[in-house]
Amino acid sequence: MARNSNDFSQEKSTIILVIKLLLAALLASILFATAIFMLPYFSPHSFLPEILPRQASGYSNHIPSSDSHIPEISLSFDVQGHNQCAGYVTAFIRRYYGDEVYGSDVYREISYNSPVDIGVPPHRIMRNFEENSLNASARTGDLEHIKHYAAREIPVIVLVGQGISWQHYMVLIGFDSEKSELYFYDSEVSSFDRSRSDPGNRTLSEEKFLEIWQNQLPVFSQLFITVEPPPVSDIT
């Protein structure tokens, strides 16, 4: 008995609906697994505590205006290998605190021993800092939060990207709120302009930065990592 076009149309609609439900379930499972994976690495306390974060040992006690922070940093802006930004931002901050290390070496320490490059999640960066006597905390926040730490010369790693297309770590070095500009160390920048007057090797407008800081991954949206030295009592 021949089947009419309505039957075929109904079957097609049912198949499409089932496929959509399966894809939605798969996406929900991925997001749930990612959230469970990342949950232990987020601090539950307020992002802006009443007591200011510790000032890095050996640096000026002057707290700059919240309108701008233009530091003088003499550290080299090394250029990364393919997909090695996690190792290079980690090495940059360890050098900031006096540990002479190279990005390629740190990348080998924190990357997965896998034939396929799957990237380096934030907790592996944080673990490397902890193993080298530095306190690292992962948070989510907004521009005022990261400026709060940068103005007090506490290094801030930010994760930017565009969904599953790409993700990238950079270090916030300074900012100028009047110009609506942020200054970064970006290990992907292959050439450095020595006549550059701004700190770091990359300048982004606040608007552009917020666009890529959202990064289209819910768990990682506006993620940043702060890195501080241990309390004096832990050293002595």
C-alpha positions in Angstrom: 0.0 0.0 0.0 1.5 3.3 -1.0 2.2 5.8 1.7 1.1 9.4 1.2 3.3 12.5 1.4 1.9 13.4 4.8 3.3 10.2 6.3 6.7 10.9 5.0 6.6 14.5 6.2 5.6 13.4 9.7 8.4 10.8 9.8 10.9 13.4 8.7 9.7 15.8 11.3 10.0 13.1 14.0 13.5 12.2 12.9 14.6 15.9 13.0 13.1 16.3 16.4 14.9 13.2 17.8 18.2 14.5 16.3 17.8 17.9 17.9 17.0 16.3 21.3 20.0 14.1 21.1 22.3 17.0 20.2 20.8 19.1 23.0 21.4 16.2 25.5 25.0 15.8 24.3 25.6 19.6 24.7 24.1 19.6 28.1 26.3 16.6 29.1 29.4 18.4 27.9 28.6 21.6 29.7 27.7 19.7 32.9 31.0 17.7 32.8 33.0 20.9 32.2 31.3 22.6 35.1 32.0 19.7 37.4 35.6 19.6 36.1 36.2 23.3 36.8 34.1 23.8 40.0 37.0 23.0 42.5 39.1 25.8 41.0 36.8 28.7 41.6 37.0 30.7 44.8 33.6 31.1 46.6 34.5 34.3 48.4 33.8 37.9 47.2 35.9 39.0 44.2 36.7 42.3 45.9 37.6 41.6 49.5 37.6 44.5 52.0 41.3 43.8 52.7 43.4 44.5 49.7 45.4 41.7 48.2 49.0 41.5 49.3 51.6 43.7 47.6 54.3 41.7 45.7 57.5 41.6 47.7 60.2 43.8 46.2 57.8 46.2 44.4 56.7 49.7 45.1 54.1 50.2 47.9 52.6 53.0 45.9 49.0 52.1 44.9 48.2 53.8 41.6 45.0 55.6 40.8 42.2 53.3 39.7 42.0 55.4 36.5 45.3 54.0 35.1 48.2 51.7 35.8 51.3 52.1 33.6 54.0 49.9 35.1 57.6 49.7 33.9 58.3 46.0 33.3 61.7 44.9 31.9 60.8 41.3 31.4 61.2 39.9 27.9 58.1 39.2 25.9 59.0 35.8 24.6 57.2 34.3 21.5 55.4 31.0 22.0 55.5 27.9 19.9 52.3 26.5 18.5 49.4 26.5 21.1 51.9 27.0 23.9 50.4 30.2 25.4 49.7 28.5 28.8 53.3 27.7 29.3 54.5 31.2 28.3 52.1 33.2 30.4 53.0 31.0 33.4 56.7 31.4 32.8 56.3 35.2 32.4 54.7 35.5 35.8 57.2 33.2 37.4 59.9 35.4 36.0 58.0 38.4 37.5 58.5 36.8 40.9 62.2 36.1 40.3 62.2 32.5 38.9 64.2 32.4 35.7 62.3 29.9 33.6 61.4 29.6 29.9 58.0 29.2 28.4 58.8 26.1 26.4 60.0 24.3 29.5 57.0 25.3 31.6 54.7 24.2 28.7 56.2 20.7 28.9 55.5 20.7 32.6 51.8 21.6 32.4 50.7 20.2 29.1 49.1 16.7 28.8 51.3 13.9 27.6 49.1 13.2 24.7 49.7 12.8 20.9 46.8 15.2 20.3 47.0 18.8 21.5 44.0 19.3 23.7 45.1 22.5 25.3 45.9 23.3 29.0 43.0 24.0 31.4 43.3 26.7 34.1 43.8 24.2 37.0 47.1 22.9 35.5 48.4 26.4 35.3 47.4 27.0 38.9 49.0 23.8 40.1 52.3 24.8 38.5 52.2 28.1 40.4 51.4 26.3 43.7 54.2 23.8 43.1 56.6 26.8 42.8 55.4 28.5 46.1 53.0 31.0 44.5 49.3 31.4 45.4 47.0 31.2 42.4 43.2 31.7 42.4 40.8 31.3 39.5 37.8 33.7 39.4 35.2 35.2 37.1 34.5 38.9 37.1 34.5 42.1 35.1 36.9 44.9 34.1 36.8 46.5 37.5 37.9 43.2 39.1 40.9 42.7 36.9 41.9 46.3 37.2 41.7 46.0 41.0 44.5 43.4 41.0 46.5 44.9 38.2 46.6 48.3 39.9 48.2 46.6 42.9 50.9 44.9 40.7 49.3 41.4 41.2 49.6 39.6 37.9 46.4 38.6 36.1 46.0 35.9 33.5 43.0 36.2 31.3 41.4 33.6 29.1 40.0 34.9 25.8 38.6 33.2 22.8 35.8 32.4 20.5 34.0 29.2 21.6 35.6 25.9 20.4 37.3 27.8 17.5 40.1 29.1 19.7 41.1 29.9 23.3 44.1 31.9 24.4 45.8 33.1 27.6 47.3 36.5 28.0 48.7 38.5 31.0 47.1 41.9 31.9 50.0 44.3 32.5 48.3 47.7 32.8 45.4 49.9 31.8 44.3 53.4 31.1 40.6 54.0 31.8 40.6 57.4 30.2 41.7 56.0 26.9 39.6 52.8 27.5 42.7 50.7 26.8 44.2 47.6 28.3 47.8 46.5 28.0 48.9 42.8 27.7 51.7 40.4 27.3 50.6 38.3 24.4 53.0 35.4 23.6 51.5 35.2 20.1 52.8 38.6 19.1 55.9 37.7 16.9 57.4 41.1 16.6 57.9 43.8 19.2 58.0 47.5 18.4 60.8 48.9 20.6 59.5 52.4 20.1 56.2 51.4 21.7 55.4 53.7 24.7 52.6 51.5 26.2 53.5 48.6 28.5 53.4 45.1 27.3 53.3 44.1 23.6 49.6 44.3 22.8 47.0 47.0 23.3 43.3 46.3 23.2 40.3 48.6 23.6 38.1 47.7 26.5 35.3 47.0 24.0 37.4 44.6 21.9 38.7 42.8 25.0 35.3 42.3 26.5 34.1 40.8 23.2 36.8 38.1 23.3 36.8 37.7 27.1 33.2 36.5 26.9 34.8 33.7 24.8 31.4 31.9 24.2 32.2 29.1 26.6 29.9 29.5 29.6 32.2 28.0 32.3 35.2 30.0 31.1 33.4 33.3 30.3 35.4 36.2 31.8 37.7 33.9 33.6 40.9 35.3 35.2 43.7 33.9 37.4 45.5 36.0 40.0 49.0 35.0 41.2 50.5 36.2 44.5 53.6 35.3 46.5 53.0 33.3 49.7 52.6 35.2 53.0 55.9 36.0 54.7 55.0 33.6 57.5 55.0 30.8 55.0 58.5 31.7 53.8 60.2 32.0 57.1 
